[in-house]
Amino acid sequence: MPNAPALQPPARVLLGPGPSNVHPRVLRAMSIPLIGHLDPEYLRIMDETRRLLQFVFQTRNDLTIPVSGTGSAGMEACMVNLLEPGDEAVVCVNGVFGTRMADIVERCGATLVRVEAPWGRVIEPADVTAALGRCRKPKLLGIVHAETSTGAWQPLEEIGRRAHDAGALFVVDTVTSLGGCPVRVDDWGIDACYSGTQKCLSCPPGLSPVTFGPRAMDILRTRKTKVQSWYLDLTMIEKYWGAERVYHHTAPISMNYALYEALRLIEEEGLEARWARHESNHHALKAGLAAIGLGLAAQENHQLWTLNSVRIPDAVDDAGVRTALLSAFNIEIGGGLGPLKGQVWRIGLMGESSTPANVLLVLSALERVLPGCGHAVEPGAAVAAAQRVYAAR
Ligand SMILES: Cc1ncc(COP(=O)(O)O)c(C=O)c1O
């Protein structure tokens, strides 16, 4: 048997649903020497990471930490810590990630009440109220802020108020929104919130920032049963992050270095400026796509800046376009999931990947590739439309 070949992945422009491209400073941070996870210097890095996460989540919550594991670990951490067998939980389902949240709720032994909307549309507050009304004593309401499978951008504040009026905690998935558009945990009354590192925070996948507010902490502290998951038990993990510094599991040191540096980059850019960058690149992309006859699939006025779900015209070869973008231009975009498979492309503009250069690149690449895949376009039309958006801003 020959030895395994050296790693030689190509340099891609990552414009899919995540991961996004990573700043060289973040990659360098991952290669700095390890120290122990109880080293005083590492403890200082942890405290500073918490402060930076509080800043991106816009919260004063003490329990604001990166959970070890990808975004799904954050989702699971919220549910297993807040739910006990027999509880009732309302989950909003309008795409893959609401569906996943509902699955986790059932695995916790809770009674699930679903609120549904068609994929691509947002959840209506009246439907949430009706679902809460079907519960005896709802423990929490879970909802996805940015549904990566459809590109729908869910308004949160009104739904949060309705959850609280019914006595339920408000739990929000911000995996594809945190760092790319406003997320205001304290102002919006979010009780528990999780995200992922590989999207708008522009860090490799592997950590899931999570924050728990006072109401969620009360529920955690007054549980009658042990948290079902040992690894994700925040009652133990908080002792490592708190004054006691009790060992729970070995922290993924290099991943935490990467997150620290990624958060420093966000602090340097400023949250408002970062959100504005994501907004303008989305509008330029949308205008460029429209100029070559491509529309977005998500509900008008509720389209994410960070993930653009593009309707594939009839007779266009879905996989052919994605393969040509990858092989000829080194650009990754995503295909559709579930019922949207073959119906949409997903173009992510997240974190480091959200730049005018990438918008103009993907539009010109599409102009080049589409005619060979069944969709005639006027060369230059998409790029010109995007340029006009930038010029007007
Ligand atoms: C909205 C949303 N929630 C949860 C997840 C799960 O995150 P991960 O794949 O990092 O486990 C994703 C991943 O794409 C997501 O987009």
PDBQT file of the ligand as one rigid body, heavy atoms in Angstrom, charges set to zero:
ROOT
HETATM    1  C1  LIG A 401     -30.084  27.198  10.621  1.00  0.00    +0.000 C 
HETATM    2  C2  LIG A 401     -29.178  26.053  10.960  1.00  0.00    +0.000 A 
HETATM    3  N1  LIG A 401     -29.309  25.448  12.143  1.00  0.00    +0.000 NA
HETATM    4  C3  LIG A 401     -28.527  24.409  12.497  1.00  0.00    +0.000 A 
HETATM    5  C4  LIG A 401     -27.546  23.949  11.651  1.00  0.00    +0.000 A 
HETATM    6  C5  LIG A 401     -26.699  22.780  12.058  1.00  0.00    +0.000 C 
HETATM    7  O1  LIG A 401     -25.376  23.162  12.132  1.00  0.00    +0.000 OA
HETATM    8  P1  LIG A 401     -24.180  22.134  11.895  1.00  0.00    +0.000 P 
HETATM    9  O2  LIG A 401     -24.303  21.603  10.516  1.00  0.00    +0.000 OA
HETATM   10  O3  LIG A 401     -22.986  23.033  12.098  1.00  0.00    +0.000 OA
HETATM   11  O4  LIG A 401     -24.275  21.087  12.930  1.00  0.00    +0.000 OA
HETATM   12  C6  LIG A 401     -27.368  24.543  10.418  1.00  0.00    +0.000 A 
HETATM   13  C7  LIG A 401     -26.337  24.075   9.474  1.00  0.00    +0.000 C 
HETATM   14  O5  LIG A 401     -26.300  24.421   8.329  1.00  0.00    +0.000 OA
HETATM   15  C8  LIG A 401     -28.196  25.639  10.065  1.00  0.00    +0.000 A 
HETATM   16  O6  LIG A 401     -28.057  26.242   8.886  1.00  0.00    +0.000 OA
ENDROOT
TORSDOF 0
